[in-house]
Every structure is written in C-alpha cells, then in structure tokens.
Amino acid sequence: MTQRRMSGGGRLRRQKTYPFGRVCEAKGCTVRLSIYNQDHLCAHCDETERMEKFEAQRLGRLLEAARA
C-alpha cells in the first residue's frame, strides 16, 4: 500500500474506522452509522439528545429561580 503525501511533505494518516453495519442506539432509530462515526448515535439523535438535556437544565434553572 502506498501512502500519499500532503502538500507540506507530511504523510496522510489513515482515518480510524469502526465496524460496518452499526445502527444508532436511540430508541426507535434505524439509521445505519458511518464507519467513520465513532459515536453510538446518528447526528439527528445526538442533536435531539443534546437539545433535550439543554431544555431540562434550562427548566431546572427556571424552577430554581421561581422558588427563590
């Protein structure tokens, strides 16, 4: 196998890959993950999970402020 060289003279590194056929672990999601995606969630489910976490934290702060 030959390695290509970058324009600066350095060598390109092989990108790490993950097993083929992995499926997003979010409940009800059937998206097949890329071999280059190290996460266990697809991009859509990852974003949804982050937004839900953000909204839960926001709601907690609002409730805390209301009690004070």
mmCIF file of the N, C-alpha and C atoms, coordinates in Angstrom:
data_MODEL
# 
_entry.id   MODEL 
# 
loop_
_atom_site.group_PDB 
_atom_site.id 
_atom_site.type_symbol 
_atom_site.label_atom_id 
_atom_site.label_alt_id 
_atom_site.label_comp_id 
_atom_site.label_asym_id 
_atom_site.label_entity_id 
_atom_site.label_seq_id 
_atom_site.pdbx_PDB_ins_code 
_atom_site.Cartn_x 
_atom_site.Cartn_y 
_atom_site.Cartn_z 
_atom_site.occupancy 
_atom_site.B_iso_or_equiv 
_atom_site.pdbx_formal_charge 
_atom_site.auth_seq_id 
_atom_site.auth_comp_id 
_atom_site.auth_asym_id 
_atom_site.auth_atom_id 
_atom_site.pdbx_PDB_model_num 
ATOM 1   N N  . MET A 1 1  ? 0.845   -1.192 0.000  1.00 0.00 ? 1  MET A N  1 
ATOM 2   C CA . MET A 1 1  ? 0.000   0.000  0.000  1.00 0.00 ? 1  MET A CA 1 
ATOM 3   C C  . MET A 1 1  ? 0.878   1.239  0.000  1.00 0.00 ? 1  MET A C  1 
ATOM 4   N N  . THR A 1 2  ? 0.634   2.133  -0.877 1.00 0.00 ? 2  THR A N  1 
ATOM 5   C CA . THR A 1 2  ? 1.411   3.368  -0.921 1.00 0.00 ? 2  THR A CA 1 
ATOM 6   C C  . THR A 1 2  ? 0.698   4.440  -0.125 1.00 0.00 ? 2  THR A C  1 
ATOM 7   N N  . GLN A 1 3  ? 1.494   5.282  0.479  1.00 0.00 ? 3  GLN A N  1 
ATOM 8   C CA . GLN A 1 3  ? 0.921   6.404  1.222  1.00 0.00 ? 3  GLN A CA 1 
ATOM 9   C C  . GLN A 1 3  ? 1.084   7.665  0.403  1.00 0.00 ? 3  GLN A C  1 
ATOM 10  N N  . ARG A 1 4  ? 0.037   8.416  0.297  1.00 0.00 ? 4  ARG A N  1 
ATOM 11  C CA . ARG A 1 4  ? 0.109   9.693  -0.411 1.00 0.00 ? 4  ARG A CA 1 
ATOM 12  C C  . ARG A 1 4  ? 0.752   10.720 0.491  1.00 0.00 ? 4  ARG A C  1 
ATOM 13  N N  . ARG A 1 5  ? 1.349   11.693 -0.115 1.00 0.00 ? 5  ARG A N  1 
ATOM 14  C CA . ARG A 1 5  ? 1.976   12.769 0.660  1.00 0.00 ? 5  ARG A CA 1 
ATOM 15  C C  . ARG A 1 5  ? 1.118   14.025 0.591  1.00 0.00 ? 5  ARG A C  1 
ATOM 16  N N  . MET A 1 6  ? 1.104   14.749 1.691  1.00 0.00 ? 6  MET A N  1 
ATOM 17  C CA . MET A 1 6  ? 0.405   16.024 1.733  1.00 0.00 ? 6  MET A CA 1 
ATOM 18  C C  . MET A 1 6  ? 1.280   17.070 1.067  1.00 0.00 ? 6  MET A C  1 
ATOM 19  N N  . SER A 1 7  ? 0.718   18.199 0.702  1.00 0.00 ? 7  SER A N  1 
ATOM 20  C CA . SER A 1 7  ? 1.466   19.237 0.012  1.00 0.00 ? 7  SER A CA 1 
ATOM 21  C C  . SER A 1 7  ? 2.626   19.763 0.855  1.00 0.00 ? 7  SER A C  1 
ATOM 22  N N  . GLY A 1 8  ? 2.527   19.685 2.161  1.00 0.00 ? 8  GLY A N  1 
ATOM 23  C CA . GLY A 1 8  ? 3.594   20.156 3.038  1.00 0.00 ? 8  GLY A CA 1 
ATOM 24  C C  . GLY A 1 8  ? 4.694   19.131 3.244  1.00 0.00 ? 8  GLY A C  1 
ATOM 25  N N  . GLY A 1 9  ? 4.596   17.986 2.579  1.00 0.00 ? 9  GLY A N  1 
ATOM 26  C CA . GLY A 1 9  ? 5.616   16.959 2.713  1.00 0.00 ? 9  GLY A CA 1 
ATOM 27  C C  . GLY A 1 9  ? 5.285   15.915 3.766  1.00 0.00 ? 9  GLY A C  1 
ATOM 28  N N  . GLY A 1 10 ? 4.285   16.167 4.606  1.00 0.00 ? 10 GLY A N  1 
ATOM 29  C CA . GLY A 1 10 ? 3.894   15.194 5.628  1.00 0.00 ? 10 GLY A CA 1 
ATOM 30  C C  . GLY A 1 10 ? 3.101   14.051 5.021  1.00 0.00 ? 10 GLY A C  1 
ATOM 31  N N  . ARG A 1 11 ? 2.908   13.024 5.787  1.00 0.00 ? 11 ARG A N  1 
ATOM 32  C CA . ARG A 1 11 ? 2.137   11.882 5.302  1.00 0.00 ? 11 ARG A CA 1 
ATOM 33  C C  . ARG A 1 11 ? 0.703   11.964 5.808  1.00 0.00 ? 11 ARG A C  1 
ATOM 34  N N  . LEU A 1 12 ? -0.219  11.492 4.997  1.00 0.00 ? 12 LEU A N  1 
ATOM 35  C CA . LEU A 1 12 ? -1.614  11.421 5.416  1.00 0.00 ? 12 LEU A CA 1 
ATOM 36  C C  . LEU A 1 12 ? -1.767  10.254 6.372  1.00 0.00 ? 12 LEU A C  1 
ATOM 37  N N  . ARG A 1 13 ? -2.490  10.453 7.416  1.00 0.00 ? 13 ARG A N  1 
ATOM 38  C CA . ARG A 1 13 ? -2.769  9.360  8.350  1.00 0.00 ? 13 ARG A CA 1 
ATOM 39  C C  . ARG A 1 13 ? -4.030  8.652  7.902  1.00 0.00 ? 13 ARG A C  1 
ATOM 40  N N  . ARG A 1 14 ? -4.062  7.359  8.102  1.00 0.00 ? 14 ARG A N  1 
ATOM 41  C CA . ARG A 1 14 ? -5.284  6.610  7.829  1.00 0.00 ? 14 ARG A CA 1 
ATOM 42  C C  . ARG A 1 14 ? -6.316  7.002  8.868  1.00 0.00 ? 14 ARG A C  1 
ATOM 43  N N  . GLN A 1 15 ? -7.511  7.277  8.416  1.00 0.00 ? 15 GLN A N  1 
ATOM 44  C CA . GLN A 1 15 ? -8.577  7.643  9.329  1.00 0.00 ? 15 GLN A CA 1 
ATOM 45  C C  . GLN A 1 15 ? -9.083  6.389  10.031 1.00 0.00 ? 15 GLN A C  1 
ATOM 46  N N  . LYS A 1 16 ? -9.279  6.495  11.335 1.00 0.00 ? 16 LYS A N  1 
ATOM 47  C CA . LYS A 1 16 ? -9.768  5.354  12.097 1.00 0.00 ? 16 LYS A CA 1 
ATOM 48  C C  . LYS A 1 16 ? -11.183 5.012  11.639 1.00 0.00 ? 16 LYS A C  1 
ATOM 49  N N  . THR A 1 17 ? -11.466 3.729  11.529 1.00 0.00 ? 17 THR A N  1 
ATOM 50  C CA . THR A 1 17 ? -12.801 3.287  11.132 1.00 0.00 ? 17 THR A CA 1 
ATOM 51  C C  . THR A 1 17 ? -13.386 2.397  12.211 1.00 0.00 ? 17 THR A C  1 
ATOM 52  N N  . TYR A 1 18 ? -14.689 2.252  12.168 1.00 0.00 ? 18 TYR A N  1 
ATOM 53  C CA . TYR A 1 18 ? -15.444 1.470  13.141 1.00 0.00 ? 18 TYR A CA 1 
ATOM 54  C C  . TYR A 1 18 ? -16.241 0.416  12.384 1.00 0.00 ? 18 TYR A C  1 
ATOM 55  N N  . PRO A 1 19 ? -16.737 -0.593 13.077 1.00 0.00 ? 19 PRO A N  1 
ATOM 56  C CA . PRO A 1 19 ? -17.390 -1.709 12.376 1.00 0.00 ? 19 PRO A CA 1 
ATOM 57  C C  . PRO A 1 19 ? -18.531 -1.280 11.450 1.00 0.00 ? 19 PRO A C  1 
ATOM 58  N N  . PHE A 1 20 ? -18.599 -1.935 10.320 1.00 0.00 ? 20 PHE A N  1 
ATOM 59  C CA . PHE A 1 20 ? -19.660 -1.718 9.343  1.00 0.00 ? 20 PHE A CA 1 
ATOM 60  C C  . PHE A 1 20 ? -20.965 -2.308 9.871  1.00 0.00 ? 20 PHE A C  1 
ATOM 61  N N  . GLY A 1 21 ? -22.075 -1.631 9.619  1.00 0.00 ? 21 GLY A N  1 
ATOM 62  C CA . GLY A 1 21 ? -23.391 -2.162 9.976  1.00 0.00 ? 21 GLY A CA 1 
ATOM 63  C C  . GLY A 1 21 ? -23.904 -1.747 11.336 1.00 0.00 ? 21 GLY A C  1 
ATOM 64  N N  . ARG A 1 22 ? -23.181 -0.876 12.044 1.00 0.00 ? 22 ARG A N  1 
ATOM 65  C CA . ARG A 1 22 ? -23.687 -0.419 13.345 1.00 0.00 ? 22 ARG A CA 1 
ATOM 66  C C  . ARG A 1 22 ? -24.928 0.443  13.129 1.00 0.00 ? 22 ARG A C  1 
ATOM 67  N N  . VAL A 1 23 ? -25.857 0.358  14.065 1.00 0.00 ? 23 VAL A N  1 
ATOM 68  C CA . VAL A 1 23 ? -27.113 1.107  13.973 1.00 0.00 ? 23 VAL A CA 1 
ATOM 69  C C  . VAL A 1 23 ? -27.196 2.045  15.170 1.00 0.00 ? 23 VAL A C  1 
ATOM 70  N N  . CYS A 1 24 ? -27.747 3.228  14.956 1.00 0.00 ? 24 CYS A N  1 
ATOM 71  C CA . CYS A 1 24 ? -27.947 4.211  16.018 1.00 0.00 ? 24 CYS A CA 1 
ATOM 72  C C  . CYS A 1 24 ? -28.641 3.543  17.198 1.00 0.00 ? 24 CYS A C  1 
ATOM 73  N N  . GLU A 1 25 ? -28.160 3.826  18.407 1.00 0.00 ? 25 GLU A N  1 
ATOM 74  C CA . GLU A 1 25 ? -28.697 3.189  19.609 1.00 0.00 ? 25 GLU A CA 1 
ATOM 75  C C  . GLU A 1 25 ? -29.912 3.902  20.204 1.00 0.00 ? 25 GLU A C  1 
ATOM 76  N N  . ALA A 1 26 ? -30.330 5.003  19.612 1.00 0.00 ? 26 ALA A N  1 
ATOM 77  C CA . ALA A 1 26 ? -31.507 5.708  20.125 1.00 0.00 ? 26 ALA A CA 1 
ATOM 78  C C  . ALA A 1 26 ? -32.751 4.851  19.905 1.00 0.00 ? 26 ALA A C  1 
ATOM 79  N N  . LYS A 1 27 ? -33.642 4.904  20.857 1.00 0.00 ? 27 LYS A N  1 
ATOM 80  C CA . LYS A 1 27 ? -34.864 4.105  20.784 1.00 0.00 ? 27 LYS A CA 1 
ATOM 81  C C  . LYS A 1 27 ? -35.661 4.438  19.522 1.00 0.00 ? 27 LYS A C  1 
ATOM 82  N N  . GLY A 1 28 ? -35.954 3.420  18.737 1.00 0.00 ? 28 GLY A N  1 
ATOM 83  C CA . GLY A 1 28 ? -36.769 3.589  17.544 1.00 0.00 ? 28 GLY A CA 1 
ATOM 84  C C  . GLY A 1 28 ? -36.019 4.058  16.307 1.00 0.00 ? 28 GLY A C  1 
ATOM 85  N N  . CYS A 1 29 ? -34.742 4.382  16.432 1.00 0.00 ? 29 CYS A N  1 
ATOM 86  C CA . CYS A 1 29 ? -33.974 4.869  15.285 1.00 0.00 ? 29 CYS A CA 1 
ATOM 87  C C  . CYS A 1 29 ? -33.328 3.683  14.572 1.00 0.00 ? 29 CYS A C  1 
ATOM 88  N N  . THR A 1 30 ? -33.400 3.701  13.264 1.00 0.00 ? 30 THR A N  1 
ATOM 89  C CA . THR A 1 30 ? -32.822 2.608  12.474 1.00 0.00 ? 30 THR A CA 1 
ATOM 90  C C  . THR A 1 30 ? -31.722 3.087  11.531 1.00 0.00 ? 30 THR A C  1 
ATOM 91  N N  . VAL A 1 31 ? -31.196 4.277  11.775 1.00 0.00 ? 31 VAL A N  1 
ATOM 92  C CA . VAL A 1 31 ? -30.151 4.825  10.915 1.00 0.00 ? 31 VAL A CA 1 
ATOM 93  C C  . VAL A 1 31 ? -28.872 4.006  11.084 1.00 0.00 ? 31 VAL A C  1 
ATOM 94  N N  . ARG A 1 32 ? -28.273 3.652  9.955  1.00 0.00 ? 32 ARG A N  1 
ATOM 95  C CA . ARG A 1 32 ? -27.002 2.929  9.969  1.00 0.00 ? 32 ARG A CA 1 
ATOM 96  C C  . ARG A 1 32 ? -25.884 3.963  10.062 1.00 0.00 ? 32 ARG A C  1 
ATOM 97  N N  . LEU A 1 33 ? -24.982 3.766  11.019 1.00 0.00 ? 33 LEU A N  1 
ATOM 98  C CA . LEU A 1 33 ? -23.895 4.714  11.246 1.00 0.00 ? 33 LEU A CA 1 
ATOM 99  C C  . LEU A 1 33 ? -22.763 4.516  10.255 1.00 0.00 ? 33 LEU A C  1 
ATOM 100 N N  . SER A 1 34 ? -22.104 5.598  9.923  1.00 0.00 ? 34 SER A N  1 
ATOM 101 C CA . SER A 1 34 ? -20.938 5.559  9.053  1.00 0.00 ? 34 SER A CA 1 
ATOM 102 C C  . SER A 1 34 ? -19.804 4.817  9.743  1.00 0.00 ? 34 SER A C  1 
ATOM 103 N N  . ILE A 1 35 ? -18.939 4.206  8.949  1.00 0.00 ? 35 ILE A N  1 
ATOM 104 C CA . ILE A 1 35 ? -17.779 3.536  9.532  1.00 0.00 ? 35 ILE A CA 1 
ATOM 105 C C  . ILE A 1 35 ? -16.810 4.552  10.132 1.00 0.00 ? 35 ILE A C  1 
ATOM 106 N N  . TYR A 1 36 ? -16.975 5.834  9.820  1.00 0.00 ? 36 TYR A N  1 
ATOM 107 C CA . TYR A 1 36 ? -16.113 6.894  10.345 1.00 0.00 ? 36 TYR A CA 1 
ATOM 108 C C  . TYR A 1 36 ? -16.711 7.579  11.570 1.00 0.00 ? 36 TYR A C  1 
ATOM 109 N N  . ASN A 1 37 ? -17.939 7.240  11.939 1.00 0.00 ? 37 ASN A N  1 
ATOM 110 C CA . ASN A 1 37 ? -18.624 7.837  13.089 1.00 0.00 ? 37 ASN A CA 1 
ATOM 111 C C  . ASN A 1 37 ? -18.292 7.034  14.335 1.00 0.00 ? 37 ASN A C  1 
ATOM 112 N N  . GLN A 1 38 ? -17.559 7.643  15.262 1.00 0.00 ? 38 GLN A N  1 
ATOM 113 C CA . GLN A 1 38 ? -17.170 6.927  16.477 1.00 0.00 ? 38 GLN A CA 1 
ATOM 114 C C  . GLN A 1 38 ? -18.289 6.902  17.522 1.00 0.00 ? 38 GLN A C  1 
ATOM 115 N N  . ASP A 1 39 ? -19.298 7.727  17.346 1.00 0.00 ? 39 ASP A N  1 
ATOM 116 C CA . ASP A 1 39 ? -20.391 7.810  18.315 1.00 0.00 ? 39 ASP A CA 1 
ATOM 117 C C  . ASP A 1 39 ? -21.338 6.626  18.207 1.00 0.00 ? 39 ASP A C  1 
ATOM 118 N N  . HIS A 1 40 ? -22.207 6.505  19.189 1.00 0.00 ? 40 HIS A N  1 
ATOM 119 C CA . HIS A 1 40 ? -23.212 5.439  19.188 1.00 0.00 ? 40 HIS A CA 1 
ATOM 120 C C  . HIS A 1 40 ? -24.570 5.952  18.707 1.00 0.00 ? 40 HIS A C  1 
ATOM 121 N N  . LEU A 1 41 ? -24.643 7.270  18.410 1.00 0.00 ? 41 LEU A N  1 
ATOM 122 C CA . LEU A 1 41 ? -25.881 7.874  17.924 1.00 0.00 ? 41 LEU A CA 1 
ATOM 123 C C  . LEU A 1 41 ? -25.650 8.516  16.561 1.00 0.00 ? 41 LEU A C  1 
ATOM 124 N N  . CYS A 1 42 ? -26.698 8.566  15.749 1.00 0.00 ? 42 CYS A N  1 
ATOM 125 C CA . CYS A 1 42 ? -26.602 9.292  14.481 1.00 0.00 ? 42 CYS A CA 1 
ATOM 126 C C  . CYS A 1 42 ? -26.640 10.789 14.801 1.00 0.00 ? 42 CYS A C  1 
ATOM 127 N N  . ALA A 1 43 ? -26.314 11.619 13.828 1.00 0.00 ? 43 ALA A N  1 
ATOM 128 C CA . ALA A 1 43 ? -26.244 13.065 14.043 1.00 0.00 ? 43 ALA A CA 1 
ATOM 129 C C  . ALA A 1 43 ? -27.588 13.628 14.513 1.00 0.00 ? 43 ALA A C  1 
ATOM 130 N N  . HIS A 1 44 ? -28.684 13.160 13.926 1.00 0.00 ? 44 HIS A N  1 
ATOM 131 C CA . HIS A 1 44 ? -30.007 13.669 14.302 1.00 0.00 ? 44 HIS A CA 1 
ATOM 132 C C  . HIS A 1 44 ? -30.335 13.334 15.758 1.00 0.00 ? 44 HIS A C  1 
ATOM 133 N N  . CYS A 1 45 ? -30.126 12.092 16.146 1.00 0.00 ? 45 CYS A N  1 
ATOM 134 C CA . CYS A 1 45 ? -30.449 11.680 17.516 1.00 0.00 ? 45 CYS A CA 1 
ATOM 135 C C  . CYS A 1 45 ? -29.507 12.332 18.527 1.00 0.00 ? 45 CYS A C  1 
ATOM 136 N N  . ASP A 1 46 ? -28.246 12.529 18.137 1.00 0.00 ? 46 ASP A N  1 
ATOM 137 C CA . ASP A 1 46 ? -27.289 13.193 19.012 1.00 0.00 ? 46 ASP A CA 1 
ATOM 138 C C  . ASP A 1 46 ? -27.737 14.627 19.281 1.00 0.00 ? 46 ASP A C  1 
ATOM 139 N N  . GLU A 1 47 ? -28.151 15.328 18.227 1.00 0.00 ? 47 GLU A N  1 
ATOM 140 C CA . GLU A 1 47 ? -28.634 16.710 18.376 1.00 0.00 ? 47 GLU A CA 1 
ATOM 141 C C  . GLU A 1 47 ? -29.900 16.751 19.236 1.00 0.00 ? 47 GLU A C  1 
ATOM 142 N N  . THR A 1 48 ? -30.816 15.828 19.002 1.00 0.00 ? 48 THR A N  1 
ATOM 143 C CA . THR A 1 48 ? -32.049 15.763 19.783 1.00 0.00 ? 48 THR A CA 1 
ATOM 144 C C  . THR A 1 48 ? -31.747 15.530 21.253 1.00 0.00 ? 48 THR A C  1 
ATOM 145 N N  . GLU A 1 49 ? -30.819 14.611 21.530 1.00 0.00 ? 49 GLU A N  1 
ATOM 146 C CA . GLU A 1 49 ? -30.446 14.311 22.912 1.00 0.00 ? 49 GLU A CA 1 
ATOM 147 C C  . GLU A 1 49 ? -29.825 15.540 23.584 1.00 0.00 ? 49 GLU A C  1 
ATOM 148 N N  . ARG A 1 50 ? -28.959 16.254 22.863 1.00 0.00 ? 50 ARG A N  1 
ATOM 149 C CA . ARG A 1 50 ? -28.352 17.461 23.427 1.00 0.00 ? 50 ARG A CA 1 
ATOM 150 C C  . ARG A 1 50 ? -29.390 18.536 23.708 1.00 0.00 ? 50 ARG A C  1 
ATOM 151 N N  . MET A 1 51 ? -30.352 18.712 22.783 1.00 0.00 ? 51 MET A N  1 
ATOM 152 C CA . MET A 1 51 ? -31.392 19.727 22.984 1.00 0.00 ? 51 MET A CA 1 
ATOM 153 C C  . MET A 1 51 ? -32.278 19.373 24.175 1.00 0.00 ? 51 MET A C  1 
ATOM 154 N N  . GLU A 1 52 ? -32.624 18.101 24.323 1.00 0.00 ? 52 GLU A N  1 
ATOM 155 C CA . GLU A 1 52 ? -33.445 17.675 25.463 1.00 0.00 ? 52 GLU A CA 1 
ATOM 156 C C  . GLU A 1 52 ? -32.709 17.926 26.771 1.00 0.00 ? 52 GLU A C  1 
ATOM 157 N N  . LYS A 1 53 ? -31.413 17.646 26.802 1.00 0.00 ? 53 LYS A N  1 
ATOM 158 C CA . LYS A 1 53 ? -30.610 17.872 28.001 1.00 0.00 ? 53 LYS A CA 1 
ATOM 159 C C  . LYS A 1 53 ? -30.544 19.369 28.310 1.00 0.00 ? 53 LYS A C  1 
ATOM 160 N N  . PHE A 1 54 ? -30.323 20.181 27.267 1.00 0.00 ? 54 PHE A N  1 
ATOM 161 C CA . PHE A 1 54 ? -30.265 21.633 27.434 1.00 0.00 ? 54 PHE A CA 1 
ATOM 162 C C  . PHE A 1 54 ? -31.592 22.161 27.974 1.00 0.00 ? 54 PHE A C  1 
ATOM 163 N N  . GLU A 1 55 ? -32.704 21.716 27.406 1.00 0.00 ? 55 GLU A N  1 
ATOM 164 C CA . GLU A 1 55 ? -34.023 22.183 27.848 1.00 0.00 ? 55 GLU A CA 1 
ATOM 165 C C  . GLU A 1 55 ? -34.309 21.752 29.287 1.00 0.00 ? 55 GLU A C  1 
ATOM 166 N N  . ALA A 1 56 ? -33.901 20.543 29.674 1.00 0.00 ? 56 ALA A N  1 
ATOM 167 C CA . ALA A 1 56 ? -34.098 20.073 31.046 1.00 0.00 ? 56 ALA A CA 1 
ATOM 168 C C  . ALA A 1 56 ? -33.297 20.941 32.021 1.00 0.00 ? 56 ALA A C  1 
ATOM 169 N N  . GLN A 1 57 ? -32.059 21.286 31.655 1.00 0.00 ? 57 GLN A N  1 
ATOM 170 C CA . GLN A 1 57 ? -31.248 22.150 32.512 1.00 0.00 ? 57 GLN A CA 1 
ATOM 171 C C  . GLN A 1 57 ? -31.865 23.540 32.608 1.00 0.00 ? 57 GLN A C  1 
ATOM 172 N N  . ARG A 1 58 ? -32.354 24.047 31.490 1.00 0.00 ? 58 ARG A N  1 
ATOM 173 C CA . ARG A 1 58 ? -32.991 25.372 31.464 1.00 0.00 ? 58 ARG A CA 1 
ATOM 174 C C  . ARG A 1 58 ? -34.229 25.389 32.349 1.00 0.00 ? 58 ARG A C  1 
ATOM 175 N N  . LEU A 1 59 ? -35.040 24.353 32.237 1.00 0.00 ? 59 LEU A N  1 
ATOM 176 C CA . LEU A 1 59 ? -36.245 24.264 33.052 1.00 0.00 ? 59 LEU A CA 1 
ATOM 177 C C  . LEU A 1 59 ? -35.889 24.176 34.533 1.00 0.00 ? 59 LEU A C  1 
ATOM 178 N N  . GLY A 1 60 ? -34.849 23.413 34.843 1.00 0.00 ? 60 GLY A N  1 
ATOM 179 C CA . GLY A 1 60 ? -34.396 23.313 36.240 1.00 0.00 ? 60 GLY A CA 1 
ATOM 180 C C  . GLY A 1 60 ? -33.976 24.662 36.808 1.00 0.00 ? 60 GLY A C  1 
ATOM 181 N N  . ARG A 1 61 ? -33.262 25.438 36.001 1.00 0.00 ? 61 ARG A N  1 
ATOM 182 C CA . ARG A 1 61 ? -32.843 26.783 36.451 1.00 0.00 ? 61 ARG A CA 1 
ATOM 183 C C  . ARG A 1 61 ? -34.049 27.689 36.641 1.00 0.00 ? 61 ARG A C  1 
ATOM 184 N N  . LEU A 1 62 ? -35.029 27.610 35.741 1.00 0.00 ? 62 LEU A N  1 
ATOM 185 C CA . LEU A 1 62 ? -36.231 28.435 35.880 1.00 0.00 ? 62 LEU A CA 1 
ATOM 186 C C  . LEU A 1 62 ? -37.012 28.075 37.139 1.00 0.00 ? 62 LEU A C  1 
ATOM 187 N N  . LEU A 1 63 ? -37.149 26.782 37.405 1.00 0.00 ? 63 LEU A N  1 
ATOM 188 C CA . LEU A 1 63 ? -37.848 26.347 38.615 1.00 0.00 ? 63 LEU A CA 1 
ATOM 189 C C  . LEU A 1 63 ? -37.116 26.768 39.865 1.00 0.00 ? 63 LEU A C  1 
ATOM 190 N N  . GLU A 1 64 ? -35.794 26.670 39.850 1.00 0.00 ? 64 GLU A N  1 
ATOM 191 C CA . GLU A 1 64 ? -34.985 27.103 40.972 1.00 0.00 ? 64 GLU A CA 1 
ATOM 192 C C  . GLU A 1 64 ? -35.157 28.600 41.229 1.00 0.00 ? 64 GLU A C  1 
ATOM 193 N N  . ALA A 1 65 ? -35.177 29.380 40.163 1.00 0.00 ? 65 ALA A N  1 
ATOM 194 C CA . ALA A 1 65 ? -35.341 30.830 40.294 1.00 0.00 ? 65 ALA A CA 1 
ATOM 195 C C  . ALA A 1 65 ? -36.745 31.170 40.804 1.00 0.00 ? 65 ALA A C  1 
ATOM 196 N N  . ALA A 1 66 ? -37.741 30.405 40.403 1.00 0.00 ? 66 ALA A N  1 
ATOM 197 C CA . ALA A 1 66 ? -39.121 30.660 40.835 1.00 0.00 ? 66 ALA A CA 1 
ATOM 198 C C  . ALA A 1 66 ? -39.293 30.375 42.326 1.00 0.00 ? 66 ALA A C  1 
ATOM 199 N N  . ARG A 1 67 ? -38.548 29.396 42.830 1.00 0.00 ? 67 ARG A N  1 
ATOM 200 C CA . ARG A 1 67 ? -38.643 29.040 44.250 1.00 0.00 ? 67 ARG A CA 1 
ATOM 201 C C  . ARG A 1 67 ? -37.953 30.067 45.146 1.00 0.00 ? 67 ARG A C  1 
ATOM 202 N N  . ALA A 1 68 ? -36.976 30.772 44.604 1.00 0.00 ? 68 ALA A N  1 
ATOM 203 C CA . ALA A 1 68 ? -36.190 31.723 45.403 1.00 0.00 ? 68 ALA A CA 1 
ATOM 204 C C  . ALA A 1 68 ? -36.933 32.997 45.676 1.00 0.00 ? 68 ALA A C  1 
# 
